[in-house]
Amino acid sequence: MNLVYKICSRGEWDAAVRSGRFSGSAADRADGFIHLSTGGQMRETAARHFKDVDDLVLVAFAADDLAALRWEPSRGGDLFPHVYGSLPAAQALWVKPLDLIGGTHRFPDES
């Protein structure tokens, strides 16, 4: 299964669960799409965009299940998964804490 990941605050994800949809973070909404990462991209994404941010979660989705998913070039021409629209919270395969330990995020074993 080809997984893609969203890093967001626990509060943002909790709100998505309550409403049934994740409409993106403030940065996502400003850019017009939801930023996702592959397994090979998520650690750099966390280090670059979430440095020293605590109380985050890592949310996994099956890429094949996301109808609005587009692969677009970003950093150094690498293709990143982006979703135009919102994500149904029920499509999350799992949600795990992204603990901040000594200034570095600790990723779950599955990722």
N, CA, C and O atoms as a printed pandas DataFrame, in Angstrom:
     atom_number atom_name residue_name chain_id  residue_number  x_coord  y_coord  z_coord
0              1         N          MET        A               1    0.847   -1.178    0.000
1              2        CA          MET        A               1    0.000    0.000    0.000
2              3         C          MET        A               1    0.893    1.241    0.000
3              4         O          MET        A               1    1.841    1.333    0.780
4              5         N          ASN        A               2    0.591    2.163   -0.853
5              6        CA          ASN        A               2    1.334    3.413   -0.972
6              7         C          ASN        A               2    0.741    4.426    0.011
7              8         O          ASN        A               2   -0.370    4.919   -0.189
8              9         N          LEU        A               3    1.495    4.732    1.078
9             10        CA          LEU        A               3    0.990    5.635    2.100
10            11         C          LEU        A               3    1.505    7.052    1.896
11            12         O          LEU        A               3    2.618    7.264    1.416
12            13         N          VAL        A               4    0.669    8.016    2.273
13            14        CA          VAL        A               4    1.060    9.421    2.352
14            15         C          VAL        A               4    0.681    9.893    3.747
15            16         O          VAL        A               4   -0.191    9.315    4.396
16            17         N          TYR        A               5    1.350   10.955    4.200
17            18        CA          TYR        A               5    1.223   11.375    5.588
18            19         C          TYR        A               5    0.944   12.862    5.706
19            20         O          TYR        A               5    1.412   13.671    4.904
20            21         N          LYS        A               6    0.174   13.197    6.722
21            22        CA          LYS        A               6   -0.062   14.581    7.092
22            23         C          LYS        A               6    0.464   14.787    8.501
23            24         O          LYS        A               6    0.149   14.022    9.412
24            25         N          ILE        A               7    1.270   15.830    8.671
25            26        CA          ILE        A               7    1.709   16.255    9.996
26            27         C          ILE        A               7    0.861   17.463   10.354
27            28         O          ILE        A               7    0.787   18.429    9.594
28            29         N          CYS        A               8    0.223   17.405   11.512
29            30        CA          CYS        A               8   -0.586   18.537   11.960
30            31         C          CYS        A               8   -0.653   18.529   13.477
31            32         O          CYS        A               8   -0.227   17.574   14.127
32            33         N          SER        A               9   -1.186   19.592   14.023
33            34        CA          SER        A               9   -1.330   19.650   15.478
34            35         C          SER        A               9   -2.431   18.685   15.914
35            36         O          SER        A               9   -3.349   18.367   15.158
36            37         N          ARG        A              10   -2.307   18.242   17.131
37            38        CA          ARG        A              10   -3.334   17.355   17.688
38            39         C          ARG        A              10   -4.690   18.073   17.689
39            40         O          ARG        A              10   -5.716   17.450   17.417
40            41         N          GLY        A              11   -4.700   19.363   17.988
41            42        CA          GLY        A              11   -5.945   20.134   17.991
42            43         C          GLY        A              11   -6.592   20.202   16.619
43            44         O          GLY        A              11   -7.811   20.086   16.495
44            45         N          GLU        A              12   -5.770   20.391   15.583
45            46        CA          GLU        A              12   -6.314   20.426   14.211
46            47         C          GLU        A              12   -6.945   19.087   13.858
47            48         O          GLU        A              12   -8.024   19.040   13.268
48            49         N          TRP        A              13   -6.267   17.995   14.220
49            50        CA          TRP        A              13   -6.819   16.682   13.878
50            51         C          TRP        A              13   -8.065   16.376   14.703
51            52         O          TRP        A              13   -9.031   15.821   14.181
52            53         N          ASP        A              14   -8.051   16.732   15.986
53            54        CA          ASP        A              14   -9.238   16.517   16.819
54            55         C          ASP        A              14  -10.443   17.265   16.241
55            56         O          ASP        A              14  -11.556   16.738   16.239
56            57         N          ALA        A              15  -10.227   18.481   15.754
57            58        CA          ALA        A              15  -11.307   19.252   15.127
58            59         C          ALA        A              15  -11.790   18.556   13.854
59            60         O          ALA        A              15  -12.985   18.556   13.559
60            61         N          ALA        A              16  -10.864   17.966   13.105
61            62        CA          ALA        A              16  -11.240   17.245   11.887
62            63         C          ALA        A              16  -12.103   16.030   12.213
63            64         O          ALA        A              16  -13.075   15.744   11.513
64            65         N          VAL        A              17  -11.748   15.327   13.263
65            66        CA          VAL        A              17  -12.537   14.165   13.668
66            67         C          VAL        A              17  -13.944   14.598   14.073
67            68         O          VAL        A              17  -14.927   13.951   13.709
68            69         N          ARG        A              18  -14.036   15.687   14.823
69            70        CA          ARG        A              18  -15.362   16.176   15.235
70            71         C          ARG        A              18  -16.221   16.586   14.036
71            72         O          ARG        A              18  -17.421   16.316   14.009
72            73         N          SER        A              19  -15.605   17.237   13.049
73            74        CA          SER        A              19  -16.379   17.714   11.894
74            75         C          SER        A              19  -16.502   16.663   10.790
75            76         O          SER        A              19  -17.371   16.759    9.924
76            77         N          GLY        A              20  -15.621   15.659   10.830
77            78        CA          GLY        A              20  -15.630   14.621    9.803
78            79         C          GLY        A              20  -14.697   14.899    8.641
79            80         O          GLY        A              20  -14.515   14.039    7.779
80            81         N          ARG        A              21  -14.089   16.108    8.599
81            82        CA          ARG        A              21  -13.227   16.484    7.475
82            83         C          ARG        A              21  -12.043   17.297    7.967
83            84         O          ARG        A              21  -12.170   18.097    8.895
84            85         N          PHE        A              22  -10.898   17.090    7.345
85            86        CA          PHE        A              22   -9.719   17.910    7.605
86            87         C          PHE        A              22   -9.584   18.868    6.429
87            88         O          PHE        A              22   -9.354   18.448    5.295
88            89         N          SER        A              23   -9.729   20.161    6.711
89            90        CA          SER        A              23   -9.671   21.174    5.658
90            91         C          SER        A              23   -8.305   21.819    5.543
91            92         O          SER        A              23   -8.118   22.741    4.749
92            93         N          GLY        A              24   -7.350   21.345    6.323
93            94        CA          GLY        A              24   -5.988   21.843    6.234
94            95         C          GLY        A              24   -5.635   22.795    7.345
95            96         O          GLY        A              24   -6.496   23.353    8.026
96            97         N          SER        A              25   -4.337   22.962    7.507
97            98        CA          SER        A              25   -3.814   23.934    8.469
98            99         C          SER        A              25   -3.917   25.328    7.856
99           100         O          SER        A              25   -4.325   25.480    6.704
100          101         N          ALA        A              26   -3.545   26.334    8.628
101          102        CA          ALA        A              26   -3.542   27.708    8.095
102          103         C          ALA        A              26   -2.613   27.800    6.884
103          104         O          ALA        A              26   -2.946   28.467    5.904
104          105         N          ALA        A              27   -1.461   27.146    6.936
105          106        CA          ALA        A              27   -0.516   27.163    5.802
106          107         C          ALA        A              27   -1.109   26.459    4.584
107          108         O          ALA        A              27   -0.948   26.923    3.455
108          109         N          ASP        A              28   -1.798   25.337    4.816
109          110        CA          ASP        A              28   -2.452   24.630    3.704
110          111         C          ASP        A              28   -3.483   25.518    3.033
111          112         O          ASP        A              28   -3.510   25.643    1.808
112          113         N          ARG        A              29   -4.326   26.129    3.844
113          114        CA          ARG        A              29   -5.397   26.977    3.290
114          115         C          ARG        A              29   -4.806   28.166    2.534
115          116         O          ARG        A              29   -5.341   28.564    1.499
116          117         N          ALA        A              30   -3.718   28.734    3.034
117          118        CA          ALA        A              30   -3.067   29.862    2.337
118          119         C          ALA        A              30   -2.518   29.433    0.984
119          120         O          ALA        A              30   -2.533   30.213    0.032
120          121         N          ASP        A              31   -2.029   28.187    0.891
121          122        CA          ASP        A              31   -1.464   27.680   -0.360
122          123         C          ASP        A              31   -2.517   27.102   -1.300
123          124         O          ASP        A              31   -2.237   26.880   -2.478
124          125         N          GLY        A              32   -3.717   26.858   -0.797
125          126        CA          GLY        A              32   -4.798   26.349   -1.636
126          127         C          GLY        A              32   -4.845   24.840   -1.777
127          128         O          GLY        A              32   -5.598   24.319   -2.599
128          129         N          PHE        A              33   -4.055   24.131   -0.991
129          130        CA          PHE        A              33   -4.075   22.666   -1.010
130          131         C          PHE        A              33   -3.505   22.150    0.299
131          132         O          PHE        A              33   -2.835   22.880    1.029
132          133         N          ILE        A              34   -3.778   20.877    0.590
133          134        CA          ILE        A              34   -3.249   20.241    1.795
134          135         C          ILE        A              34   -1.915   19.592    1.448
135          136         O          ILE        A              34   -1.829   18.755    0.549
136          137         N          HIS        A              35   -0.891   19.989    2.170
137          138        CA          HIS        A              35    0.449   19.437    1.989
138          139         C          HIS        A              35    0.531   18.061    2.649
139          140         O          HIS        A              35    0.223   17.918    3.832
140          141         N          LEU        A              36    0.936   17.075    1.902
141          142        CA          LEU        A              36    1.202   15.738    2.434
142          143         C          LEU        A              36    2.656   15.392    2.117
143          144         O          LEU        A              36    3.324   16.103    1.366
144          145         N          SER        A              37    3.132   14.302    2.692
145          146        CA          SER        A              37    4.496   13.835    2.432
146          147         C          SER        A              37    4.483   12.329    2.266
147          148         O          SER        A              37    3.594   11.642    2.768
148          149         N          THR        A              38    5.474   11.828    1.560
149          150        CA          THR        A              38    5.692   10.384    1.492
150          151         C          THR        A              38    6.504    9.968    2.715
151          152         O          THR        A              38    6.949   10.817    3.488
152          153         N          GLY        A              39    6.693    8.677    2.886
153          154        CA          GLY        A              39    7.524    8.196    3.983
154          155         C          GLY        A              39    8.944    8.720    3.906
155          156         O          GLY        A              39    9.568    8.969    4.937
156          157         N          GLY        A              40    9.458    8.889    2.713
157          158        CA          GLY        A              40   10.806    9.395    2.539
158          159         C          GLY        A              40   10.928   10.907    2.702
159          160         O          GLY        A              40   12.037   11.429    2.822
160          161         N          GLN        A              41    9.811   11.608    2.708
161          162        CA          GLN        A              41    9.816   13.069    2.797
162          163         C          GLN        A              41    9.425   13.605    4.167
163          164         O          GLN        A              41    9.760   14.741    4.502
164          165         N          MET        A              42    8.724   12.807    4.963
165          166        CA          MET        A              42    8.102   13.345    6.178
166          167         C          MET        A              42    9.091   13.820    7.230
167          168         O          MET        A              42    8.803   14.778    7.947
168          169         N          ARG        A              43   10.241   13.183    7.343
169          170        CA          ARG        A              43   11.207   13.629    8.353
170          171         C          ARG        A              43   11.762   15.009    8.017
171          172         O          ARG        A              43   11.917   15.849    8.903
172          173         N          GLU        A              44   12.061   15.244    6.749
173          174        CA          GLU        A              44   12.534   16.567    6.347
174          175         C          GLU        A              44   11.420   17.603    6.485
175          176         O          GLU        A              44   11.675   18.740    6.881
176          177         N          THR        A              45   10.196   17.218    6.162
177          178        CA          THR        A              45    9.059   18.121    6.331
178          179         C          THR        A              45    8.938   18.538    7.791
179          180         O          THR        A              45    8.758   19.719    8.087
180          181         N          ALA        A              46    9.036   17.580    8.700
181          182        CA          ALA        A              46    8.940   17.896   10.134
182          183         C          ALA        A              46   10.073   18.824   10.560
183          184         O          ALA        A              46    9.844   19.801   11.272
184          185         N          ALA        A              47   11.287   18.520   10.127
185          186        CA          ALA        A              47   12.444   19.334   10.519
186          187         C          ALA        A              47   12.363   20.745    9.942
187          188         O          ALA        A              47   12.759   21.710   10.596
188          189         N          ARG        A              48   11.863   20.863    8.745
189          190        CA          ARG        A              48   11.829   22.153    8.053
190          191         C          ARG        A              48   10.653   23.033    8.483
191          192         O          ARG        A              48   10.808   24.239    8.675
192          193         N          HIS        A              49    9.481   22.421    8.633
193          194        CA          HIS        A              49    8.266   23.210    8.859
194          195         C          HIS        A              49    7.692   23.104   10.272
195          196         O          HIS        A              49    6.806   23.879   10.633
196          197         N          PHE        A              50    8.177   22.166   11.070
197          198        CA          PHE        A              50    7.632   21.964   12.409
198          199         C          PHE        A              50    8.726   21.907   13.471
199          200         O          PHE        A              50    8.555   21.279   14.516
200          201         N          LYS        A              51    9.845   22.565   13.198
201          202        CA          LYS        A              51   10.973   22.563   14.131
202          203         C          LYS        A              51   10.516   23.068   15.499
203          204         O          LYS        A              51    9.912   24.133   15.620
204          205         N          ASP        A              52   10.817   22.280   16.513
205          206        CA          ASP        A              52   10.505   22.610   17.909
206          207         C          ASP        A              52    9.013   22.726   18.202
207          208         O          ASP        A              52    8.639   23.264   19.245
208          209         N          VAL        A              53    8.152   22.238   17.313
209          210        CA          VAL        A              53    6.709   22.268   17.559
210          211         C          VAL        A              53    6.314   20.954   18.228
211          212         O          VAL        A              53    6.598   19.869   17.720
212          213         N          ASP        A              54    5.661   21.076   19.361
213          214        CA          ASP        A              54    5.225   19.912   20.127
214          215         C          ASP        A              54    3.735   19.673   19.913
215          216         O          ASP        A              54    3.038   20.506   19.333
216          217         N          ASP        A              55    3.261   18.535   20.384
217          218        CA          ASP        A              55    1.851   18.149   20.334
218          219         C          ASP        A              55    1.354   17.983   18.896
219          220         O          ASP        A              55    0.264   18.430   18.539
220          221         N          LEU        A              56    2.188   17.327   18.083
221          222        CA          LEU        A              56    1.825   17.020   16.701
222          223         C          LEU        A              56    1.374   15.572   16.584
223          224         O          LEU        A              56    1.680   14.738   17.435
224          225         N          VAL        A              57    0.641   15.292   15.512
225          226        CA          VAL        A              57    0.290   13.919   15.162
226          227         C          VAL        A              57    0.704   13.660   13.718
227          228         O          VAL        A              57    0.807   14.576   12.902
228          229         N          LEU        A              58    0.934   12.400   13.437
229          230        CA          LEU        A              58    1.216   11.929   12.088
230          231         C          LEU        A              58    0.013   11.098   11.664
231          232         O          LEU        A              58   -0.349   10.127   12.328
232          233         N          VAL        A              59   -0.600   11.488   10.557
233          234        CA          VAL        A              59   -1.816   10.830   10.072
234          235         C          VAL        A              59   -1.488   10.141    8.753
235          236         O          VAL        A              59   -0.975   10.772    7.829
236          237         N          ALA        A              60   -1.782    8.850    8.666
237          238        CA          ALA        A              60   -1.484    8.071    7.461
238          239         C          ALA        A              60   -2.744    7.869    6.626
239          240         O          ALA        A              60   -3.827    7.608    7.148
240          241         N          PHE        A              61   -2.567    7.998    5.319
241          242        CA          PHE        A              61   -3.644    7.771    4.356
242          243         C          PHE        A              61   -3.136    6.864    3.243
243          244         O          PHE        A              61   -1.947    6.879    2.926
244          245         N          ALA        A              62   -4.015    6.086    2.656
245          246        CA          ALA        A              62   -3.686    5.308    1.464
246          247         C          ALA        A              62   -3.800    6.243    0.261
247          248         O          ALA        A              62   -4.877    6.766   -0.025
248          249         N          ALA        A              63   -2.696    6.449   -0.436
249          250        CA          ALA        A              63   -2.676    7.385   -1.562
250          251         C          ALA        A              63   -3.737    7.023   -2.606
251          252         O          ALA        A              63   -4.368    7.911   -3.178
252          253         N          ASP        A              64   -3.933    5.746   -2.852
253          254        CA          ASP        A              64   -4.887    5.311   -3.871
254          255         C          ASP        A              64   -6.333    5.651   -3.521
255          256         O          ASP        A              64   -7.196    5.672   -4.399
256          257         N          ASP        A              65   -6.601    5.916   -2.243
257          258        CA          ASP        A              65   -7.964    6.224   -1.810
258          259         C          ASP        A              65   -8.295    7.714   -1.865
259          260         O          ASP        A              65   -9.434    8.107   -1.609
260          261         N          LEU        A              66   -7.301    8.550   -2.199
261          262        CA          LEU        A              66   -7.512   10.003   -2.191
262          263         C          LEU        A              66   -7.752   10.501   -3.613
263          264         O          LEU        A              66   -6.810   10.701   -4.379
264          265         N          ALA        A              67   -9.010   10.695   -3.951
265          266        CA          ALA        A              67   -9.391   11.063   -5.318
266          267         C          ALA        A              67   -8.792   12.395   -5.754
267          268         O          ALA        A              67   -8.473   12.568   -6.931
268          269         N          ALA        A              68   -8.634   13.339   -4.829
269          270        CA          ALA        A              68   -8.154   14.676   -5.184
270          271         C          ALA        A              68   -6.637   14.813   -5.045
271          272         O          ALA        A              68   -6.118   15.929   -5.031
272          273         N          LEU        A              69   -5.926   13.696   -4.943
273          274        CA          LEU        A              69   -4.469   13.725   -4.769
274          275         C          LEU        A              69   -3.768   14.049   -6.086
275          276         O          LEU        A              69   -4.071   13.480   -7.135
276          277         N          ARG        A              70   -2.830   14.976   -5.995
277          278        CA          ARG        A              70   -1.978   15.319   -7.148
278          279         C          ARG        A              70   -0.523   15.253   -6.695
279          280         O          ARG        A              70   -0.202   15.598   -5.557
280          281         N          TRP        A              71    0.339   14.814   -7.579
281          282        CA          TRP        A              71    1.771   14.768   -7.315
282          283         C          TRP        A              71    2.398   15.949   -8.046
283          284         O          TRP        A              71    2.345   16.038   -9.272
284          285         N          GLU        A              72    2.998   16.862   -7.267
285          286        CA          GLU        A              72    3.519   18.093   -7.857
286          287         C          GLU        A              72    4.950   18.345   -7.397
287          288         O          GLU        A              72    5.309   18.027   -6.263
288          289         N          PRO        A              73    5.762   18.916   -8.280
289          290        CA          PRO        A              73    7.161   19.184   -7.908
290          291         C          PRO        A              73    7.266   20.270   -6.844
291          292         O          PRO        A              73    6.521   21.249   -6.840
292          293         N          SER        A              74    8.207   20.059   -5.958
293          294        CA          SER        A              74    8.481   21.041   -4.906
294          295         C          SER        A              74    9.988   21.071   -4.698
295          296         O          SER        A              74   10.746   21.233   -5.654
296          297         N          ARG        A              75   10.431   20.914   -3.430
297          298        CA          ARG        A              75   11.853   20.974   -3.105
298          299         C          ARG        A              75   12.721   20.216   -4.094
299          300         O          ARG        A              75   12.585   19.001   -4.238
300          301         N          GLY        A              76   13.605   20.920   -4.770
301          302        CA          GLY        A              76   14.562   20.263   -5.651
302          303         C          GLY        A              76   13.934   19.405   -6.730
303          304         O          GLY        A              76   14.579   18.489   -7.241
304          305         N          GLY        A              77   12.678   19.685   -7.091
305          306        CA          GLY        A              77   12.010   18.907   -8.129
306          307         C          GLY        A              77   11.364   17.630   -7.629
307          308         O          GLY        A              77   10.729   16.918   -8.407
308          309         N          ASP        A              78   11.513   17.321   -6.335
309          310        CA          ASP        A              78   10.891   16.125   -5.766
310          311         C          ASP        A              78    9.373   16.261   -5.867
311          312         O          ASP        A              78    8.834   17.345   -5.646
312          313         N          LEU        A              79    8.684   15.177   -6.198
313          314        CA          LEU        A              79    7.227   15.199   -6.291
314          315         C          LEU        A              79    6.615   14.999   -4.912
315          316         O          LEU        A              79    6.917   14.030   -4.215
316          317         N          PHE        A              80    5.753   15.931   -4.533
317          318        CA          PHE        A              80    5.065   15.861   -3.246
318          319         C          PHE        A              80    3.577   15.633   -3.477
319          320         O          PHE        A              80    3.013   16.142   -4.446
320          321         N          PRO        A              81    2.936   14.869   -2.589
321          322        CA          PRO        A              81    1.487   14.674   -2.687
322          323         C          PRO        A              81    0.745   15.874   -2.106
323          324         O          PRO        A              81    1.023   16.316   -0.991
324          325         N          HIS        A              82   -0.190   16.383   -2.873
325          326        CA          HIS        A              82   -1.028   17.506   -2.450
326          327         C          HIS        A              82   -2.486   17.121   -2.679
327          328         O          HIS        A              82   -2.815   16.460   -3.664
328          329         N          VAL        A              83   -3.346   17.536   -1.769
329          330        CA          VAL        A              83   -4.780   17.294   -1.925
330          331         C          VAL        A              83   -5.480   18.641   -2.066
331          332         O          VAL        A              83   -5.342   19.525   -1.221
332          333         N          TYR        A              84   -6.222   18.770   -3.137
333          334        CA          TYR        A              84   -7.028   19.966   -3.370
334          335         C          TYR        A              84   -8.428   19.657   -2.863
335          336         O          TYR        A              84   -9.113   18.783   -3.393
336          337         N          GLY        A              85   -8.837   20.369   -1.853
337          338        CA          GLY        A              85  -10.100   20.092   -1.190
338          339         C          GLY        A              85   -9.827   19.675    0.238
339          340         O          GLY        A              85   -8.846   20.116    0.837
340          341         N          SER        A              86  -10.672   18.838    0.786
341          342        CA          SER        A              86  -10.496   18.398    2.165
342          343         C          SER        A              86  -10.317   16.881    2.202
343          344         O          SER        A              86  -10.563   16.179    1.221
344          345         N          LEU        A              87   -9.887   16.409    3.350
345          346        CA          LEU        A              87   -9.692   14.972    3.562
346          347         C          LEU        A              87  -10.753   14.449    4.521
347          348         O          LEU        A              87  -10.918   15.003    5.608
348          349         N          PRO        A              88  -11.469   13.404    4.149
349          350        CA          PRO        A              88  -12.399   12.800    5.109
350          351         C          PRO        A              88  -11.602   12.189    6.264
351          352         O          PRO        A              88  -10.712   11.370    6.039
352          353         N          ALA        A              89  -11.917   12.582    7.479
353          354        CA          ALA        A              89  -11.190   12.066    8.642
354          355         C          ALA        A              89  -11.288   10.545    8.716
355          356         O          ALA        A              89  -10.354    9.886    9.175
356          357         N          ALA        A              90  -12.396    9.989    8.273
357          358        CA          ALA        A              90  -12.592    8.537    8.330
358          359         C          ALA        A              90  -11.638    7.781    7.406
359          360         O          ALA        A              90  -11.462    6.573    7.569
360          361         N          GLN        A              91  -11.020    8.463    6.439
361          362        CA          GLN        A              91  -10.074    7.792    5.540
362          363         C          GLN        A              91   -8.692    7.624    6.159
363          364         O          GLN        A              91   -7.835    6.956    5.579
364          365         N          ALA        A              92   -8.466    8.212    7.316
365          366        CA          ALA        A              92   -7.176    8.030    7.986
366          367         C          ALA        A              92   -7.024    6.568    8.376
367          368         O          ALA        A              92   -7.915    5.982    8.989
368          369         N          LEU        A              93   -5.892    5.989    8.015
369          370        CA          LEU        A              93   -5.616    4.603    8.386
370          371         C          LEU        A              93   -5.195    4.508    9.845
371          372         O          LEU        A              93   -5.560    3.569   10.553
372          373         N          TRP        A              94   -4.436    5.477   10.271
373          374        CA          TRP        A              94   -4.050    5.594   11.676
374          375         C          TRP        A              94   -3.556    7.001   11.963
375          376         O          TRP        A              94   -3.172    7.750   11.065
376          377         N          VAL        A              95   -3.579    7.332   13.249
377          378        CA          VAL        A              95   -3.108    8.620   13.750
378          379         C          VAL        A              95   -2.222    8.316   14.946
379          380         O          VAL        A              95   -2.648    7.651   15.890
380          381         N          LYS        A              96   -0.991    8.803   14.904
381          382        CA          LYS        A              96   -0.051    8.532   15.996
382          383         C          LYS        A              96    0.637    9.811   16.431
383          384         O          LYS        A              96    0.853   10.717   15.626
384          385         N          PRO        A              97    0.981    9.880   17.715
385          386        CA          PRO        A              97    1.692   11.073   18.191
386          387         C          PRO        A              97    3.059   11.193   17.540
387          388         O          PRO        A              97    3.724   10.195   17.263
388          389         N          LEU        A              98    3.459   12.413   17.307
389          390        CA          LEU        A              98    4.780   12.711   16.759
390          391         C          LEU        A              98    5.528   13.445   17.869
391          392         O          LEU        A              98    5.600   14.673   17.901
392          393         N          ASP        A              99    6.078   12.646   18.771
393          394        CA          ASP        A              99    6.709   13.203   19.964
394          395         C          ASP        A              99    7.966   13.985   19.619
395          396         O          ASP        A              99    8.719   13.627   18.712
396          397         N          LEU        A             100    8.171   15.056   20.363
397          398        CA          LEU        A             100    9.360   15.891   20.226
398          399         C          LEU        A             100   10.285   15.553   21.395
399          400         O          LEU        A             100    9.960   15.822   22.551
400          401         N          ILE        A             101   11.429   14.967   21.086
401          402        CA          ILE        A             101   12.375   14.537   22.115
402          403         C          ILE        A             101   13.729   15.147   21.797
403          404         O          ILE        A             101   14.324   14.854   20.760
404          405         N          GLY        A             102   14.209   15.993   22.691
405          406        CA          GLY        A             102   15.503   16.632   22.487
406          407         C          GLY        A             102   15.562   17.467   21.221
407          408         O          GLY        A             102   16.617   17.563   20.594
408          409         N          GLY        A             103   14.448   18.073   20.837
409          410        CA          GLY        A             103   14.413   18.918   19.653
410          411         C          GLY        A             103   14.210   18.176   18.343
411          412         O          GLY        A             103   14.201   18.796   17.279
412          413         N          THR        A             104   14.046   16.848   18.402
413          414        CA          THR        A             104   13.846   16.034   17.198
414          415         C          THR        A             104   12.542   15.248   17.322
415          416         O          THR        A             104   12.237   14.689   18.376
416          417         N          HIS        A             105   11.785   15.215   16.238
417          418        CA          HIS        A             105   10.544   14.439   16.256
418          419         C          HIS        A             105   10.850   12.948   16.123
419          420         O          HIS        A             105   11.683   12.534   15.317
420          421         N          ARG        A             106   10.162   12.167   16.928
421          422        CA          ARG        A             106   10.301   10.710   16.898
422          423         C          ARG        A             106    9.130   10.139   16.127
423          424         O          ARG        A             106    7.975   10.312   16.518
424          425         N          PHE        A             107    9.428    9.451   15.019
425          426        CA          PHE        A             107    8.398    8.912   14.142
426          427         C          PHE        A             107    8.032    7.492   14.544
427          428         O          PHE        A             107    8.885    6.736   15.010
428          429         N          PRO        A             108    6.745    7.120   14.364
429          430        CA          PRO        A             108    6.319    5.753   14.681
430          431         C          PRO        A             108    7.023    4.733   13.788
431          432         O          PRO        A             108    7.481    5.058   12.693
432          433         N          ASP        A             109    7.099    3.515   14.267
433          434        CA          ASP        A             109    7.771    2.442   13.526
434          435         C          ASP        A             109    7.154    2.166   12.166
435          436         O          ASP        A             109    7.863    1.779   11.237
436          437         N          GLU        A             110    5.848    2.357   12.031
437          438        CA          GLU        A             110    5.165    2.045   10.761
438          439         C          GLU        A             110    5.511    3.018    9.661
439          440         O          GLU        A             110    5.290    2.709    8.490
440          441         N          SER        A             111    6.033    4.158    9.980
441          442        CA          SER        A             111    6.230    5.185    8.955
442          443         C          SER        A             111    7.566    5.058    8.253
443          444         O          SER        A             111    7.876    5.852    7.365
